[in-house]
């Protein structure tokens, strides 16, 4: 595991494996090609400074996180992002063939899951995590296909303790 905090400003690709996106710093539990930060993303805090990332990507990663750590995971993404930073999530749609094909998938998401993180929605009041706003076309919070993937873009917003 990474022993020291990674300093500086960068974009972060969480759980990237060997597929780190160009222009991003890869973080994964495995030391493989493209991974610069070897760290278990379920261990908080990550070895990344607060407010240091403009963009965090989690592509086909959240479905592998223990469900009871989901709020902490989203709050950690919020912590490492700069104000107004962008979080991009892609995951198989809950209950789809793509979700069930992998025996390590344990955390299903659908189009309503994101509402737990959007301040002002009824579901947000359940856990009251750090707040986000959708970064999509008007009246569209997520793109999804019931037989495919769910793609979410969220913008970090200022948190006012309630």
C-alpha angles and dihedrals in degrees: 000000000000108000099195135044117263108238132206137040120302146134115262129218106196118205091002099151108186091335103079110162118243112266093024135104109234123226121188139145088241125069100230135140110301096022114118098165114051103197140131103248089209089066112085136241100036117221090257127106119250115261092012104119129071092191133020119192125197106180114181091340111102092067088065096052119100104259094232088060095054096098091047090048092052091045089051091052087050090051096053095044121091116241107289089015121157127243116195120193129183120181138154112271112261111265095010124130088251090056095048097042093077115066091207095061108110106149114067121196129193133174092281096052092077091060090073086071101042111093111227096034119110092242093054091070091063096074104359096214125176105301131252136180125215116256101208143097115306112290092009118105100170141007114230146158119203089221096041140022139334116223121193132182116190131181120214111242131193113279120224111190110239 
